């Protein structure tokens, strides 16, 4: 969440919702979405376009 807040100027709640939507849409556990963001420093364009 903090990465999205810092990079895109989102609120904590909005950043969390971006991660949740991606998790649900792709049937990927939320922790795995967050791990990818931290480890790779990026998420697919579809996630960042929601931000």
mmCIF file of the N, C-alpha and C atoms, coordinates in Angstrom:
data_MODEL
# 
_entry.id   MODEL 
# 
loop_
_atom_site.group_PDB 
_atom_site.id 
_atom_site.type_symbol 
_atom_site.label_atom_id 
_atom_site.label_alt_id 
_atom_site.label_comp_id 
_atom_site.label_asym_id 
_atom_site.label_entity_id 
_atom_site.label_seq_id 
_atom_site.pdbx_PDB_ins_code 
_atom_site.Cartn_x 
_atom_site.Cartn_y 
_atom_site.Cartn_z 
_atom_site.occupancy 
_atom_site.B_iso_or_equiv 
_atom_site.pdbx_formal_charge 
_atom_site.auth_seq_id 
_atom_site.auth_comp_id 
_atom_site.auth_asym_id 
_atom_site.auth_atom_id 
_atom_site.pdbx_PDB_model_num 
ATOM 1   N N  . UNK A 1 1  ? 0.832   -1.188  0.000   1.00 0.00 ? 1  UNK A N  1 
ATOM 2   C CA . UNK A 1 1  ? 0.000   0.000   0.000   1.00 0.00 ? 1  UNK A CA 1 
ATOM 3   C C  . UNK A 1 1  ? 0.873   1.246   0.000   1.00 0.00 ? 1  UNK A C  1 
ATOM 4   N N  . UNK A 1 2  ? 1.891   1.251   0.824   1.00 0.00 ? 2  UNK A N  1 
ATOM 5   C CA . UNK A 1 2  ? 2.759   2.420   0.925   1.00 0.00 ? 2  UNK A CA 1 
ATOM 6   C C  . UNK A 1 2  ? 3.435   2.782   -0.382  1.00 0.00 ? 2  UNK A C  1 
ATOM 7   N N  . UNK A 1 3  ? 3.771   1.778   -1.170  1.00 0.00 ? 3  UNK A N  1 
ATOM 8   C CA . UNK A 1 3  ? 4.412   2.035   -2.464  1.00 0.00 ? 3  UNK A CA 1 
ATOM 9   C C  . UNK A 1 3  ? 3.448   2.785   -3.375  1.00 0.00 ? 3  UNK A C  1 
ATOM 10  N N  . UNK A 1 4  ? 2.194   2.361   -3.422  1.00 0.00 ? 4  UNK A N  1 
ATOM 11  C CA . UNK A 1 4  ? 1.207   3.045   -4.261  1.00 0.00 ? 4  UNK A CA 1 
ATOM 12  C C  . UNK A 1 4  ? 0.908   4.446   -3.748  1.00 0.00 ? 4  UNK A C  1 
ATOM 13  N N  . UNK A 1 5  ? 0.871   4.602   -2.445  1.00 0.00 ? 5  UNK A N  1 
ATOM 14  C CA . UNK A 1 5  ? 0.645   5.925   -1.855  1.00 0.00 ? 5  UNK A CA 1 
ATOM 15  C C  . UNK A 1 5  ? 1.757   6.872   -2.275  1.00 0.00 ? 5  UNK A C  1 
ATOM 16  N N  . UNK A 1 6  ? 2.990   6.408   -2.169  1.00 0.00 ? 6  UNK A N  1 
ATOM 17  C CA . UNK A 1 6  ? 4.140   7.255   -2.497  1.00 0.00 ? 6  UNK A CA 1 
ATOM 18  C C  . UNK A 1 6  ? 4.227   7.536   -3.995  1.00 0.00 ? 6  UNK A C  1 
ATOM 19  N N  . UNK A 1 7  ? 4.057   6.514   -4.808  1.00 0.00 ? 7  UNK A N  1 
ATOM 20  C CA . UNK A 1 7  ? 4.230   6.684   -6.259  1.00 0.00 ? 7  UNK A CA 1 
ATOM 21  C C  . UNK A 1 7  ? 3.110   7.451   -6.931  1.00 0.00 ? 7  UNK A C  1 
ATOM 22  N N  . UNK A 1 8  ? 1.880   7.208   -6.491  1.00 0.00 ? 8  UNK A N  1 
ATOM 23  C CA . UNK A 1 8  ? 0.728   7.757   -7.205  1.00 0.00 ? 8  UNK A CA 1 
ATOM 24  C C  . UNK A 1 8  ? -0.064  8.775   -6.397  1.00 0.00 ? 8  UNK A C  1 
ATOM 25  N N  . UNK A 1 9  ? 0.377   9.053   -5.183  1.00 0.00 ? 9  UNK A N  1 
ATOM 26  C CA . UNK A 1 9  ? -0.304  10.051  -4.369  1.00 0.00 ? 9  UNK A CA 1 
ATOM 27  C C  . UNK A 1 9  ? -1.698  9.632   -3.933  1.00 0.00 ? 9  UNK A C  1 
ATOM 28  N N  . UNK A 1 10 ? -1.912  8.329   -3.814  1.00 0.00 ? 10 UNK A N  1 
ATOM 29  C CA . UNK A 1 10 ? -3.213  7.822   -3.392  1.00 0.00 ? 10 UNK A CA 1 
ATOM 30  C C  . UNK A 1 10 ? -3.349  7.889   -1.882  1.00 0.00 ? 10 UNK A C  1 
ATOM 31  N N  . UNK A 1 11 ? -4.583  7.868   -1.425  1.00 0.00 ? 11 UNK A N  1 
ATOM 32  C CA . UNK A 1 11 ? -4.810  7.689   0.004   1.00 0.00 ? 11 UNK A CA 1 
ATOM 33  C C  . UNK A 1 11 ? -4.545  6.215   0.318   1.00 0.00 ? 11 UNK A C  1 
ATOM 34  N N  . UNK A 1 12 ? -4.382  5.914   1.580   1.00 0.00 ? 12 UNK A N  1 
ATOM 35  C CA . UNK A 1 12 ? -4.161  4.528   1.989   1.00 0.00 ? 12 UNK A CA 1 
ATOM 36  C C  . UNK A 1 12 ? -5.349  3.664   1.571   1.00 0.00 ? 12 UNK A C  1 
ATOM 37  N N  . UNK A 1 13 ? -6.558  4.167   1.782   1.00 0.00 ? 13 UNK A N  1 
ATOM 38  C CA . UNK A 1 13 ? -7.755  3.399   1.416   1.00 0.00 ? 13 UNK A CA 1 
ATOM 39  C C  . UNK A 1 13 ? -7.831  3.148   -0.089  1.00 0.00 ? 13 UNK A C  1 
ATOM 40  N N  . UNK A 1 14 ? -7.534  4.161   -0.886  1.00 0.00 ? 14 UNK A N  1 
ATOM 41  C CA . UNK A 1 14 ? -7.586  4.008   -2.344  1.00 0.00 ? 14 UNK A CA 1 
ATOM 42  C C  . UNK A 1 14 ? -6.526  3.019   -2.824  1.00 0.00 ? 14 UNK A C  1 
ATOM 43  N N  . UNK A 1 15 ? -5.338  3.086   -2.262  1.00 0.00 ? 15 UNK A N  1 
ATOM 44  C CA . UNK A 1 15 ? -4.265  2.171   -2.646  1.00 0.00 ? 15 UNK A CA 1 
ATOM 45  C C  . UNK A 1 15 ? -4.649  0.727   -2.304  1.00 0.00 ? 15 UNK A C  1 
ATOM 46  N N  . UNK A 1 16 ? -5.238  0.537   -1.151  1.00 0.00 ? 16 UNK A N  1 
ATOM 47  C CA . UNK A 1 16 ? -5.671  -0.803  -0.754  1.00 0.00 ? 16 UNK A CA 1 
ATOM 48  C C  . UNK A 1 16 ? -6.727  -1.326  -1.721  1.00 0.00 ? 16 UNK A C  1 
ATOM 49  N N  . UNK A 1 17 ? -7.654  -0.473  -2.119  1.00 0.00 ? 17 UNK A N  1 
ATOM 50  C CA . UNK A 1 17 ? -8.700  -0.888  -3.049  1.00 0.00 ? 17 UNK A CA 1 
ATOM 51  C C  . UNK A 1 17 ? -8.128  -1.269  -4.415  1.00 0.00 ? 17 UNK A C  1 
ATOM 52  N N  . UNK A 1 18 ? -7.095  -0.575  -4.865  1.00 0.00 ? 18 UNK A N  1 
ATOM 53  C CA . UNK A 1 18 ? -6.429  -0.935  -6.120  1.00 0.00 ? 18 UNK A CA 1 
ATOM 54  C C  . UNK A 1 18 ? -5.891  -2.358  -6.021  1.00 0.00 ? 18 UNK A C  1 
ATOM 55  N N  . UNK A 1 19 ? -5.236  -2.666  -4.912  1.00 0.00 ? 19 UNK A N  1 
ATOM 56  C CA . UNK A 1 19 ? -4.684  -4.012  -4.724  1.00 0.00 ? 19 UNK A CA 1 
ATOM 57  C C  . UNK A 1 19 ? -5.787  -5.062  -4.627  1.00 0.00 ? 19 UNK A C  1 
ATOM 58  N N  . UNK A 1 20 ? -6.847  -4.743  -3.906  1.00 0.00 ? 20 UNK A N  1 
ATOM 59  C CA . UNK A 1 20 ? -7.960  -5.680  -3.749  1.00 0.00 ? 20 UNK A CA 1 
ATOM 60  C C  . UNK A 1 20 ? -8.621  -5.959  -5.097  1.00 0.00 ? 20 UNK A C  1 
ATOM 61  N N  . UNK A 1 21 ? -8.876  -4.914  -5.877  1.00 0.00 ? 21 UNK A N  1 
ATOM 62  C CA . UNK A 1 21 ? -9.505  -5.107  -7.192  1.00 0.00 ? 21 UNK A CA 1 
ATOM 63  C C  . UNK A 1 21 ? -8.647  -5.999  -8.091  1.00 0.00 ? 21 UNK A C  1 
ATOM 64  N N  . UNK A 1 22 ? -7.348  -5.754  -8.084  1.00 0.00 ? 22 UNK A N  1 
ATOM 65  C CA . UNK A 1 22 ? -6.456  -6.581  -8.905  1.00 0.00 ? 22 UNK A CA 1 
ATOM 66  C C  . UNK A 1 22 ? -6.480  -8.028  -8.418  1.00 0.00 ? 22 UNK A C  1 
ATOM 67  N N  . UNK A 1 23 ? -6.432  -8.201  -7.127  1.00 0.00 ? 23 UNK A N  1 
ATOM 68  C CA . UNK A 1 23 ? -6.453  -9.534  -6.535  1.00 0.00 ? 23 UNK A CA 1 
ATOM 69  C C  . UNK A 1 23 ? -7.714  -10.293 -6.935  1.00 0.00 ? 23 UNK A C  1 
ATOM 70  N N  . UNK A 1 24 ? -8.847  -9.652  -6.817  1.00 0.00 ? 24 UNK A N  1 
ATOM 71  C CA . UNK A 1 24 ? -10.117 -10.307 -7.120  1.00 0.00 ? 24 UNK A CA 1 
ATOM 72  C C  . UNK A 1 24 ? -10.291 -10.547 -8.617  1.00 0.00 ? 24 UNK A C  1 
ATOM 73  N N  . UNK A 1 25 ? -9.907  -9.584  -9.419  1.00 0.00 ? 25 UNK A N  1 
ATOM 74  C CA . UNK A 1 25 ? -10.085 -9.694  -10.869 1.00 0.00 ? 25 UNK A CA 1 
ATOM 75  C C  . UNK A 1 25 ? -9.240  -10.820 -11.459 1.00 0.00 ? 25 UNK A C  1 
ATOM 76  N N  . UNK A 1 26 ? -8.066  -11.041 -10.890 1.00 0.00 ? 26 UNK A N  1 
ATOM 77  C CA . UNK A 1 26 ? -7.150  -12.045 -11.424 1.00 0.00 ? 26 UNK A CA 1 
ATOM 78  C C  . UNK A 1 26 ? -7.082  -13.311 -10.579 1.00 0.00 ? 26 UNK A C  1 
ATOM 79  N N  . UNK A 1 27 ? -7.924  -13.373 -9.545  1.00 0.00 ? 27 UNK A N  1 
ATOM 80  C CA . UNK A 1 27 ? -7.961  -14.534 -8.658  1.00 0.00 ? 27 UNK A CA 1 
ATOM 81  C C  . UNK A 1 27 ? -6.567  -14.864 -8.121  1.00 0.00 ? 27 UNK A C  1 
ATOM 82  N N  . UNK A 1 28 ? -5.903  -13.829 -7.634  1.00 0.00 ? 28 UNK A N  1 
ATOM 83  C CA . UNK A 1 28 ? -4.569  -13.946 -7.043  1.00 0.00 ? 28 UNK A CA 1 
ATOM 84  C C  . UNK A 1 28 ? -4.684  -13.451 -5.607  1.00 0.00 ? 28 UNK A C  1 
ATOM 85  N N  . UNK A 1 29 ? -4.078  -14.153 -4.694  1.00 0.00 ? 29 UNK A N  1 
ATOM 86  C CA . UNK A 1 29 ? -4.139  -13.734 -3.294  1.00 0.00 ? 29 UNK A CA 1 
ATOM 87  C C  . UNK A 1 29 ? -3.562  -12.332 -3.138  1.00 0.00 ? 29 UNK A C  1 
ATOM 88  N N  . UNK A 1 30 ? -4.200  -11.563 -2.283  1.00 0.00 ? 30 UNK A N  1 
ATOM 89  C CA . UNK A 1 30 ? -3.784  -10.184 -2.049  1.00 0.00 ? 30 UNK A CA 1 
ATOM 90  C C  . UNK A 1 30 ? -2.326  -10.118 -1.622  1.00 0.00 ? 30 UNK A C  1 
ATOM 91  N N  . UNK A 1 31 ? -1.896  -11.045 -0.788  1.00 0.00 ? 31 UNK A N  1 
ATOM 92  C CA . UNK A 1 31 ? -0.502  -11.022 -0.336  1.00 0.00 ? 31 UNK A CA 1 
ATOM 93  C C  . UNK A 1 31 ? 0.465   -11.214 -1.504  1.00 0.00 ? 31 UNK A C  1 
ATOM 94  N N  . UNK A 1 32 ? 0.052   -11.983 -2.516  1.00 0.00 ? 32 UNK A N  1 
ATOM 95  C CA . UNK A 1 32 ? 0.910   -12.187 -3.683  1.00 0.00 ? 32 UNK A CA 1 
ATOM 96  C C  . UNK A 1 32 ? 0.974   -10.934 -4.555  1.00 0.00 ? 32 UNK A C  1 
ATOM 97  N N  . UNK A 1 33 ? -0.128  -10.224 -4.657  1.00 0.00 ? 33 UNK A N  1 
ATOM 98  C CA . UNK A 1 33 ? -0.134  -8.951  -5.381  1.00 0.00 ? 33 UNK A CA 1 
ATOM 99  C C  . UNK A 1 33 ? 0.803   -7.973  -4.683  1.00 0.00 ? 33 UNK A C  1 
ATOM 100 N N  . UNK A 1 34 ? 0.694   -7.880  -3.365  1.00 0.00 ? 34 UNK A N  1 
ATOM 101 C CA . UNK A 1 34 ? 1.549   -6.973  -2.594  1.00 0.00 ? 34 UNK A CA 1 
ATOM 102 C C  . UNK A 1 34 ? 3.016   -7.386  -2.697  1.00 0.00 ? 34 UNK A C  1 
ATOM 103 N N  . UNK A 1 35 ? 3.274   -8.677  -2.630  1.00 0.00 ? 35 UNK A N  1 
ATOM 104 C CA . UNK A 1 35 ? 4.653   -9.161  -2.739  1.00 0.00 ? 35 UNK A CA 1 
ATOM 105 C C  . UNK A 1 35 ? 5.253   -8.776  -4.090  1.00 0.00 ? 35 UNK A C  1 
ATOM 106 N N  . UNK A 1 36 ? 4.477   -8.938  -5.148  1.00 0.00 ? 36 UNK A N  1 
ATOM 107 C CA . UNK A 1 36 ? 4.984   -8.572  -6.477  1.00 0.00 ? 36 UNK A CA 1 
ATOM 108 C C  . UNK A 1 36 ? 5.308   -7.082  -6.537  1.00 0.00 ? 36 UNK A C  1 
ATOM 109 N N  . UNK A 1 37 ? 4.457   -6.274  -5.972  1.00 0.00 ? 37 UNK A N  1 
ATOM 110 C CA . UNK A 1 37 ? 4.694   -4.834  -5.965  1.00 0.00 ? 37 UNK A CA 1 
ATOM 111 C C  . UNK A 1 37 ? 5.995   -4.505  -5.249  1.00 0.00 ? 37 UNK A C  1 
ATOM 112 N N  . UNK A 1 38 ? 6.238   -5.133  -4.120  1.00 0.00 ? 38 UNK A N  1 
ATOM 113 C CA . UNK A 1 38 ? 7.446   -4.857  -3.341  1.00 0.00 ? 38 UNK A CA 1 
ATOM 114 C C  . UNK A 1 38 ? 8.686   -5.446  -4.011  1.00 0.00 ? 38 UNK A C  1 
ATOM 115 N N  . UNK A 1 39 ? 8.604   -6.698  -4.446  1.00 0.00 ? 39 UNK A N  1 
ATOM 116 C CA . UNK A 1 39 ? 9.778   -7.370  -5.012  1.00 0.00 ? 39 UNK A CA 1 
ATOM 117 C C  . UNK A 1 39 ? 10.159  -6.852  -6.390  1.00 0.00 ? 39 UNK A C  1 
ATOM 118 N N  . UNK A 1 40 ? 9.173   -6.628  -7.238  1.00 0.00 ? 40 UNK A N  1 
ATOM 119 C CA . UNK A 1 40 ? 9.463   -6.203  -8.604  1.00 0.00 ? 40 UNK A CA 1 
ATOM 120 C C  . UNK A 1 40 ? 9.374   -4.696  -8.772  1.00 0.00 ? 40 UNK A C  1 
ATOM 121 N N  . UNK A 1 41 ? 8.792   -4.043  -7.784  1.00 0.00 ? 41 UNK A N  1 
ATOM 122 C CA . UNK A 1 41 ? 8.683   -2.592  -7.839  1.00 0.00 ? 41 UNK A CA 1 
ATOM 123 C C  . UNK A 1 41 ? 7.664   -2.092  -8.827  1.00 0.00 ? 41 UNK A C  1 
ATOM 124 N N  . UNK A 1 42 ? 6.841   -2.998  -9.329  1.00 0.00 ? 42 UNK A N  1 
ATOM 125 C CA . UNK A 1 42 ? 5.885   -2.590  -10.340 1.00 0.00 ? 42 UNK A CA 1 
ATOM 126 C C  . UNK A 1 42 ? 4.708   -3.551  -10.346 1.00 0.00 ? 42 UNK A C  1 
ATOM 127 N N  . UNK A 1 43 ? 3.627   -3.076  -10.886 1.00 0.00 ? 43 UNK A N  1 
ATOM 128 C CA . UNK A 1 43 ? 2.454   -3.897  -11.115 1.00 0.00 ? 43 UNK A CA 1 
ATOM 129 C C  . UNK A 1 43 ? 2.041   -3.712  -12.566 1.00 0.00 ? 43 UNK A C  1 
ATOM 130 N N  . UNK A 1 44 ? 1.209   -4.587  -13.075 1.00 0.00 ? 44 UNK A N  1 
ATOM 131 C CA . UNK A 1 44 ? 0.762   -4.428  -14.463 1.00 0.00 ? 44 UNK A CA 1 
ATOM 132 C C  . UNK A 1 44 ? 0.118   -3.069  -14.690 1.00 0.00 ? 44 UNK A C  1 
ATOM 133 N N  . UNK A 1 45 ? 0.166   -2.594  -15.923 1.00 0.00 ? 45 UNK A N  1 
ATOM 134 C CA . UNK A 1 45 ? -0.398  -1.293  -16.265 1.00 0.00 ? 45 UNK A CA 1 
ATOM 135 C C  . UNK A 1 45 ? -1.855  -1.165  -15.859 1.00 0.00 ? 45 UNK A C  1 
ATOM 136 N N  . UNK A 1 46 ? -2.601  -2.256  -15.928 1.00 0.00 ? 46 UNK A N  1 
ATOM 137 C CA . UNK A 1 46 ? -4.012  -2.187  -15.576 1.00 0.00 ? 46 UNK A CA 1 
ATOM 138 C C  . UNK A 1 46 ? -4.204  -1.773  -14.121 1.00 0.00 ? 46 UNK A C  1 
ATOM 139 N N  . UNK A 1 47 ? -3.272  -2.134  -13.259 1.00 0.00 ? 47 UNK A N  1 
ATOM 140 C CA . UNK A 1 47 ? -3.370  -1.743  -11.853 1.00 0.00 ? 47 UNK A CA 1 
ATOM 141 C C  . UNK A 1 47 ? -3.022  -0.280  -11.699 1.00 0.00 ? 47 UNK A C  1 
ATOM 142 N N  . UNK A 1 48 ? -1.928  0.124   -12.287 1.00 0.00 ? 48 UNK A N  1 
ATOM 143 C CA . UNK A 1 48 ? -1.500  1.504   -12.119 1.00 0.00 ? 48 UNK A CA 1 
ATOM 144 C C  . UNK A 1 48 ? -2.432  2.469   -12.829 1.00 0.00 ? 48 UNK A C  1 
ATOM 145 N N  . UNK A 1 49 ? -3.146  2.014   -13.853 1.00 0.00 ? 49 UNK A N  1 
ATOM 146 C CA . UNK A 1 49 ? -4.103  2.897   -14.515 1.00 0.00 ? 49 UNK A CA 1 
ATOM 147 C C  . UNK A 1 49 ? -5.323  3.131   -13.641 1.00 0.00 ? 49 UNK A C  1 
ATOM 148 N N  . UNK A 1 50 ? -5.585  2.230   -12.691 1.00 0.00 ? 50 UNK A N  1 
ATOM 149 C CA . UNK A 1 50 ? -6.689  2.416   -11.749 1.00 0.00 ? 50 UNK A CA 1 
ATOM 150 C C  . UNK A 1 50 ? -6.336  3.459   -10.705 1.00 0.00 ? 50 UNK A C  1 
ATOM 151 N N  . UNK A 1 51 ? -5.052  3.698   -10.524 1.00 0.00 ? 51 UNK A N  1 
ATOM 152 C CA . UNK A 1 51 ? -4.583  4.609   -9.487  1.00 0.00 ? 51 UNK A CA 1 
ATOM 153 C C  . UNK A 1 51 ? -4.783  6.024   -9.869  1.00 0.00 ? 51 UNK A C  1 
# 
